[in-house]
Amino acid sequence: MFFENLEEIKFFGNALFDFRGVGELLFRFGIDLLVIFIIMRLIFYPIYKQKNYFTSYVLINISVFLVCILLNSLKLKIGFAFGLFAVFSIIRYRTEPIPIKEMTYLFVTIIIAVVNALAVRKISYSELITCNIIITLSVYVIETKCLKRGHDMKRLRYEKIELIGPSKRAEMIQDLKNRTGLDVMAVKIDDIDFLNDTAQVRMYYKEN
């Protein structure tokens, strides 16, 4: 009775207290946070060791979730969700482009937030939890079971410009092996800067 009276209090036309809404928000946020933690901390980070992406993905997930949950009562659900994908699909960090795999994880991060925030009340919580489990298991199985660790790629700026010619490719690969300690398989020249005598190189190597 006491809580019902509190929910009747208005402030600038809006309810000052909504205990049911807060409870639903915290429950959905708990599901969202648990799923994103499992995917990012227990699957993504141990494989790729990229702290910056990990931090960004978690913060983006939380931000998108809160925006979606607050707009859940508005008639913007489908259009708003597609709008988010359109915005993030053209994202390009100023320092470097997002690699395709990291971009995929970005979309997974957004999907999890949108699903947990905008799932209508006609969908039971068991269905919502099942969807989250499917996403999590899909990421885990694909990353750890389906694909064997093979080749990886690094971008670097190479200063021995005299070795970038096709006839010196074997010497260049050996030089990169000696300097990086990696099992370099091939290299590709993306750009040559004759002013500074450097080249932008993609180095392909075997993963340990």
Buried (B, 14 or more C-beta within 10 A) or exposed (E): EEEEEEBEEEEEEEEEBEEEBEEBBEEBBEBBBBBBEBBBEEBBBEEBEBEEBBEBBBEBBBEBBBBBBEBBEEEEBEEBBEEBEEEBEEEEEEEEEBBEEBBEBBEBBBBBBBBBBBBEEEEEEEEBBEBBEEBBEEBBEEBEEEEEEEEBEEEBEBEBBEBBEEEEBEEBBEBBBEEEEBEBBEBEBEEBEEEEEBBBBEBBBEEE
